[in-house]
Amino acid sequence: MIARSIALAVVALALAAPALGSDSREQQIENRVMCPTCHQLLVLSHSPVAERMRHFIREELAAGKSSGAIEHDLVDQFGPAVLASPPAAGFGLLAWLIPAGGLLAAAAVVLAFARAWRRRSSADDDTAEVSPELLRRLELELLAFDE
């Protein structure tokens, strides 16, 4: 049993070695860039275009280019749709602001409904005055009920 566990661990490490040995900047770029053919993250894609993009990234990193410059080159070559998240400037800024605005609007609606509900329930708590005649009849009926 122990031998099997050790063998399994050795096989797992051997399979994970290429991923562990790759450059962290390369992985960061692959996690921020999409494959233009299958529209998955580059790190997950196995298409020929994705392989060429990975090769391009490795070459550019070896040449000393920065991650931002490599991403800029990929955008120039494939268009802005190659970025996994839109830039936080210009029209792409809307992709970041609309969800935040939606959350704020939803919170405002919930708050407005909560305030209206609280006002309505406190107004319903006001009880009508009971006439003395009705109280006397109630007392008599309760006494008759206890007997």
Number of C-alpha atoms within 10 A of each C-alpha: 6 7 8 9 10 11 12 12 12 12 12 11 13 12 11 11 11 9 12 11 8 11 11 11 14 16 16 12 20 23 16 15 25 25 25 19 12 14 14 17 19 26 19 14 18 12 14 11 15 23 15 11 19 18 12 15 23 18 12 17 17 9 9 9 13 12 16 10 12 17 19 15 15 18 15 11 10 14 12 18 14 23 23 17 14 16 14 12 10 8 10 13 12 15 14 15 12 11 11 12 12 11 12 12 12 12 12 12 12 12 12 12 12 12 12 12 12 12 11 11 11 10 10 9 8 8 7 6 6 8 8 9 9 10 11 11 11 12 12 11 11 11 10 9 8 6 5
